[in-house]
């Protein structure tokens, strides 16, 4: 085999994060007596969240700061008097209970049982552990590395240093990273000198000048490259 280890992103790669986020927000708003809030606030939330996650990738904020800050900005924009820290805590609990796998995720991991499979994610440790642990993928991975644990986030090369040290990997040519984000997963892999596979289910045009080793629109297509 050309590769021995495959690093997988979680959100919007193995798991449908759009559905996960929507369901978790709905349940959290309901707990605060706001059953119809999702329709009113989801577009604003997604815009605010996107900005903060981009700031995280660029090292302008931390994961701990991002958590409550997204809701502080949301509630301020809509003049809502809600404790953002408490709301974020409840949201993360709900997020960890939502398990919505991407089509082909289970079949792919079963097909790759001969490889060392590892999760590398910028998400919150307890949330990702809960979601993966409660899913059919619970026994598929050798290790789950989060940016919260490592202290660095993709595309920072130091999160890859952490993975390689933790799992005693020495040959970068034997490692492939698979993810949906050009700026996080693919750029991170390129920065570190490992091969990359861009999961692009919606066949988005790549206008960023970031060139993955491979590109797939379905998870099972990865098998053809292995």
N, C-alpha and C positions, 0 to 999 in steps of 0.2 A: 504493500500500500504506500502511496506517495505521502499521505498524511497519517499521523498516529493519534493526534489530538484535534478535536474540533471545538472551538469556543462558540457558544451560542448566546446571542442577545435574547432577552425575554419579551419585552413589550413590543407588539406589532411585528414580532418574528414568530415565536412559538405560541404566544398568547395574543388574542384580539384585545388590545388595550382600549380601543374605542368603546366596545361593549362593556368592558370591565369598569372603565371610568364612569360611564353613563349610569350603570346600575348602582354603583357605589354612591355616586352623588345623589341619585334619586332616594335611596334608602336613608342617607344622612339628612337630606332636607326633610323627609317625612318625619324623622325622629325629632326635628325641630319645629314640627307643625306646619311645614311648608310643602304640602304635597304637589302643588303646581309650579314650584319654583324652577324646576329643571328647564322648562320651556323658556322661561324669562331670562335665566342667568347662564345657561350652558355656553352660548356663543362667547360671552364676555369671559367666562372662566377659561375656556380653551385658549383664547387669545392671550390672557394674562399668564396662564401656565406655560404656554409655548415660549414666551419671552423669558420667563424665569429658568426654564430648562436649558434654553440656549445660553443664558448667562452662566449656568452651572457648567456646561461644556467648556466655556471660555474662561472658567476660573474666576468669574466675577461675583459669585455667591456660593454658599455651601448648601448641602442637602438639608441640614438642620434649619437653616434660614429659609429655604425655599418652602418648606412644609406649611408654616402658618402664613407666610408672606403672601402667597397666592390668594388666600381667603381674606386677608386684611385688605388687599387691593380690590378684590371683588366686592366686599361688603361696603367699602368706602365709595366705590363707584356707584353703587345702587342704594346708598344711604340706609344700610341695614345695621342694626345694633345687635351684632352677634359676636361672641367671643371667638376670634379666629383660631386661637390655639386649641381650644376645646373642640371646635368644629373639625379642625384638621386631625386631631386625635381620633375622633369618631369616624371620620372619613377613611383614615388609614385602616382602622379595624374592619370596616365594611369592604374596603378594597382587597384586603387579604382573604376575604371569604368568597370573592367572585372568581370563578374559574371558567374561562371561555377560551378554549384552545383554537388556534389557527388550523384550518383544514390541512390535513396531512402531517401534523406535528407528531402524533402518536406513531403512525406508520413509519415516518422517517426515523425517529429515534429507535424503533424496533429494528429497522434495517441497518442501523449504524452500531449495533451492539458490539461489534469487533473493535470499535474505536474508543478512545478515552474521550468522553463527552463532559464538557465543563460549561457552566453558566457564568457569563460575565455581564453584569448589569449595573446601570447607574441608579437603580431603584433602591428603595428602603429595604433593609435586610429582613426584618420580621414580616413585611408584606410579601416579599418574594418567596421566602421560605414557606409561608402559609399557603400561597397559591400553588407553588410547585408540589409541596407536600400533600396537598389535597387533590391533586390531579393524577391522571393515569401516567404522568411522567415522573412520578415520585421516586422511582428506582433507576431512572435512566442516566443520572449524572453523578460523576465522581465527586464533584465539588461545586458549590455555588459561591461565586465571588461577587460581592456588591461593592459599589464605590464607598458606601458607608463603612464597610469593614476595612477596605484597602486604604481609605483616606484620600483617594484620588479617583477621578472619573474619566471615562472615555471622552475625548481621544488622548488624554494625557498618557504618555508612555509609561508613567510610573505605576499605573494600575496593571499594565502588562508585566512589568518587572515583578510586581507582587504575585501575579498568577504563576509566572515562570519559576520564581523562587519557592512558592508554596508547594507546587507540584513537581518540583525538581526537573524542569524541562530545560534542555540545553540546545536543542537544534530547532531554530526558527523555521527551517524549511519543512519540518514535519507538522506544522501547526497551521490551521485555517480558522478564520473567524467568519461567522455568518450573522448578518444583521440587516435591519431595514434602513438604518440611518447612515447616509453618506458622510455626514459631518462628525458623527460619533463613532460608529462601528467601523466603517470603511476607512475613514481618515485615520482613526486610531491604529488600525491594523497596518496601514501604509506607513504611518510614522514609526511603527515598531519594526517594520521589515518582515511582516508575515503576509501570507496570501489572504485574500479577502473574497467574500461572496456577498453580493448585494441582493437581498430579498426585496423584489420590487413587484408586488402582486398587482398593483394598479398601472404598471408600465409607465411610470412617470418619466418625463424627459429629464435626463441628467444635464443640468446647465451649470454645474459647479466646478467642472474641470477636475473632479475626483474620480480616478479610474480604478474600479475594482478588478480583481483578477477574473472573477466570474460574475454573471448576473442571472438570476432565476426569477420567474414569476409565480412558480408553485414550489412549495417546500420539497416535494419528492423529486423535483428536477435536479436537486443537489446530487442525488445518487449517480447521475450520468457523468458527473465530473470526478467521481471518486473511484 
